């Protein structure tokens, strides 16, 4: 296969702390011989596992970029046994534009794997991660949130995998992340996901959904920051006893609630466009048949609202965020509660 056009300005084999770029040539009107410079940090000392930490897979999700930018500027080689690769802004064009997809080619990075070295900009980024970063990684954490159109309960997530042993390893890492909720997540379409690429490579993979609305809060960033340290400690790359100068990052007295999305009835999809009224709060327990939302025809008055009801009982784990909804939008996600208040053990 053709070589990747991306070249790193860091040496992945070198010890110490390096801050550089993944340089992707990109010729355009305002820069004939220009390049997209994706920031990357590599921190390495001694022998141990490699952990790949990514944020900004979608450009309007900010907990990952904030937590990983902080980590890149504070984690020292002396804290590490092994190697930590930090990419806070994975889809850099999307991040700079504050959009879910790339401002260059409209590419959704999390639907573009395995990518192409001679494809679009987004496909080239996916190809580099697929062929150069995943093979050298043992553990991968990809931090997501709801972006501008969804809002989530803060959860870490894994998928149900065909390899039972890999499933156990991923679930242990998810619990070590220590989010308030931990989800066995069902994807409506897993084709092209970074998640699938990592899982098919046999790695330990954890994703997250830590809020939404196109912003980050102090609470959601704190969950991301604690989770990163918990994940690193679980991988054995940093010391479990001294994983952070902040006591609240150590996982003491923290619990997580295990959730599951067993089938498509977890999803409620709008069949109308209009004005959205959410009728239940995130975290509410829902009974099958409960009204989750109403959609009003915004082109005229006097028409009754269309009610959307839950197709199963469970916890309201996600909801559409803006006040306007389009046909085909996910309105709500209801998940089963499998186990509540599980102690977090890093």
Number of C-alpha atoms within 10 A of each C-alpha: 6 7 11 16 16 20 13 15 15 16 11 17 9 13 15 15 19 19 15 15 18 22 17 20 16 15 12 11 7 7 9 10 10 14 15 16 19 20 19 22 24 23 25 26 19 13 11 16 18 24 24 22 23 23 28 31 27 27 29 27 30 30 31 31 26 19 22 25 19 13 17 21 11 10 16 14 20 13 17 23 19 20 29 28 21 24 27 30 26 27 29 25 26 26 24 14 14 20 21 26 23 23 18 14 13 15 19 21 28 22 19 20 25 23 22 21 21 14 12 16 24 28 21 23 27 28 24 23 18 19 15 12 15 21 13 14 20 19 25 27 27 23 29 28 30 27 25 19 20 21 23 24 23 25 28 33 29 23 21 17 14 10 11 10 10 17 19 14 14 24 23 18 29 32 29 27 35 31 30 20 26 30 29 21 18 19 12 9 8 13 15 17 19 24 22 19 21 23 22 12 14 16 18 24 27 25 23 27 29 30 26 28 18 20 15 20 13 8 13 23 19 18 22 28 22 23 28 24 26 29 27 28 22 21 23 18 24 24 16 17 8 14 22 18 8 9 10 12 20 23 22 12 9 16 18 23 20 22 23 23 23 13 12 12 15 23 21 21 17 23 15 16 17 19 18 24 18 19 12 16 14 17 15 12 17 22 16 13 12 17 16 25 22 19 24 21 16 12 9 7 8 7 10 10 15 16 15 21 17 22 19 18 18 23 22 23 26 25 26 26 22 14 12 15 22 16 12 12 16 19 26 28 24 30 28 21 18 14 12 13 12 16 16 22 18 23
